[in-house]
């Protein structure tokens, strides 16, 4: 799946996720791609970044959202966007 970053950044849900926890644009973008069902490797390919960089974005999001697991982080994103 190849999603255009501009499509994600124009999405109202993206803006809501970014503002709720003060995520950077890239962090929110990574979370939205994760919500679309992409794996870390697929997100890295889609954004032309390394797997480690994507993982670091997710760890930063976990810290900002006070979340212990990626599953919990994902559930927070779903709650915000519903």
C-alpha positions as CSV (number, residue, x, y, z in Angstrom):
1,X,0.0,0.0,0.0
2,X,1.4,3.3,-1.0
3,X,-0.3,6.2,0.7
4,X,0.5,9.8,-0.2
5,X,1.8,11.8,2.8
6,X,-0.2,14.8,1.7
7,X,-3.4,12.8,1.8
8,X,-2.6,11.9,5.4
9,X,-1.6,15.4,6.4
10,X,-4.8,16.8,5.0
11,X,-6.9,14.4,7.0
12,X,-8.7,15.9,9.9
13,X,-8.0,12.8,12.0
14,X,-4.3,13.4,11.5
15,X,-4.5,16.9,12.8
16,X,-6.6,15.8,15.8
17,X,-4.1,13.1,16.7
18,X,-1.1,15.5,16.3
19,X,-2.7,18.2,18.5
20,X,-4.0,15.9,21.3
21,X,-0.6,14.7,22.5
22,X,1.6,17.3,20.8
23,X,3.1,14.8,18.4
24,X,5.3,16.1,15.7
25,X,3.9,16.0,12.2
26,X,6.1,13.0,11.4
27,X,5.0,11.1,14.6
28,X,1.4,11.7,13.8
29,X,2.0,10.6,10.2
30,X,3.6,7.4,11.4
31,X,0.7,6.7,13.8
32,X,-1.9,7.3,11.1
33,X,0.0,4.9,8.7
34,X,0.0,2.4,11.5
35,X,-3.7,2.9,12.0
36,X,-4.2,2.1,8.3
37,X,-2.6,-1.3,9.0
38,X,1.0,-0.8,7.7
39,X,3.8,-2.5,9.4
40,X,6.9,-0.7,10.6
41,X,8.8,-1.9,7.5
42,X,6.0,-0.7,5.2
43,X,5.9,2.7,6.9
44,X,9.7,3.0,6.6
45,X,9.5,2.2,2.9
46,X,6.5,4.5,2.4
47,X,8.3,7.5,4.1
48,X,11.8,6.6,2.8
49,X,13.1,6.3,6.3
50,X,14.9,3.5,8.2
51,X,13.1,1.0,10.3
52,X,15.0,2.3,13.3
53,X,13.8,5.9,12.7
54,X,10.2,4.8,12.5
55,X,10.6,2.8,15.7
56,X,12.1,5.9,17.4
57,X,9.0,7.9,16.3
58,X,6.8,5.3,17.8
59,X,8.8,5.2,21.1
60,X,8.5,9.0,21.3
61,X,4.7,8.8,20.8
62,X,4.5,6.2,23.5
63,X,6.4,8.5,25.9
64,X,4.2,11.5,25.0
65,X,1.0,9.6,25.4
66,X,2.2,7.8,28.5
67,X,1.6,4.4,26.8
68,X,3.4,1.2,27.7
69,X,2.8,-0.7,24.5
70,X,2.2,-0.1,20.8
71,X,-1.2,-1.8,21.2
72,X,-2.2,0.7,23.9
73,X,-0.9,3.6,21.8
74,X,-2.9,2.3,18.8
75,X,-6.1,2.1,20.9
76,X,-5.6,5.7,22.1
77,X,-5.4,6.8,18.4
78,X,-8.6,4.9,17.6
79,X,-10.3,6.5,20.6
80,X,-9.2,10.0,19.5
81,X,-10.4,9.5,15.9
82,X,-13.8,8.0,16.6
